[in-house]
Amino acid sequence: MVYNALVNSLHAQWNQYALNAGKHVLSEKPFASNAAEASLVRDVARTAPGQIVEGFHYLHHPMNQRLRELVTSGELGDVQQVDIELSMPAPPD
């Protein structure tokens, strides 16, 4: 398993290296800098023995899981639109 925490500009290149070496890859986001790079990583991943996952935790965050439960249960009624503002405070000095 490879954890790719390099600077963003190196993610695609090193994700491909790791996949070609047969490793599973957890890549920090973004796993590529543009659509062309993403396509290359995808193509390598399709034939590589390893798998790649982007470190995008928000989908699995307990707050999002609870929101999904509320919406799908109907408890909030018929949801027509959702607007979200995500902010993260800067770490302390």
Secondary structure, DSSP 8 states (H G I E B T S, - for coil): -EEE-S-GGGHHHHHHHHHHTT--EEE-S-SSSSHHHHHHHHHHHHHSSS-EEE--GGGGSHHHHHHHHHHHHTTT-S---------------
